[in-house]
Amino acid sequence: MARGFKLIEALLAALLLAMVVMVFGNVVLRYVFNSGIVVSEELSRFCFVWLTFIGAVLAMRDGSHLGMDTVVRALSRRGRLICFALSQALILICCIMLFEGTWVQHEVNATTAAPVTGLPMIWVYGVSYVTALGIGLHAATKLWRVATGVIRDDELIDVSESEDMPHPPVAGELRP
C-alpha cells in the first residue's frame, strides 16, 4: 500500500515538473523569441487538473483536507464515533455521485476533443474516476473500521494538525 502511494507521489511530482517546464518554457519563448508553443498551455492546464484531483486522494489519506474539529474534540468517544461515521458516509455518498456523474458524461467527454491538442476530453475528466475510487475506498475502509470496532481514538479526529499549533485536549485526554 505504501509503495502505491509513493508511486502516486512520484506521479504528482512528474505532473508538477511538466507544468513548470511547459509554462516556464512558454514564458521564455514569448519574451525572448516572440513565439510560444500553444499546445503547452492546454497540456499544462490538463496536468493541473490531474494534479489537483490526484492530490485530493493523498490529502484524504493524510487527513490534510480542511476540517473543523473544535466541536468533535469536546464530544465523548461515542459522539466522535457517530460524527466520524456520518462524515465518512457523506464522503462515500459524494464519491458515488462523482463516479456516477463521470460515468453518465463519459460518452460525451470521449467524443469531445480538446481545442488545441485534439485529445478526447475523457483524458481530462476521467481523473474523476480515479479520485472517486481512491477517496471512496479510503472512506469505506474507515467506515469498516468503525463498524468492526477496531478504530482508535486518535483516528476519530480526522484532521492533521500543524506541529507548532497546540490543539485543545480531547475529552478524557491527560495533559502534562
Buried (B, 14 or more C-beta within 10 A) or exposed (E): EEEEEEEBEEEBEEBBEBBEEBBEBBEEBEEEEEEBBEBBBBBBBBBBBBBEBBBBBBBBBEEBEEEEBEEBBEBEEEBBBBBBBEBBBEBBEBBEEBBEEBEEBBEEBBEBEBEBBEBBBBBBBBBBBBBBBBBBBBBBEBBEBBEEEEBEEEBBBBBEEEEEEEEEEBBEEEEE
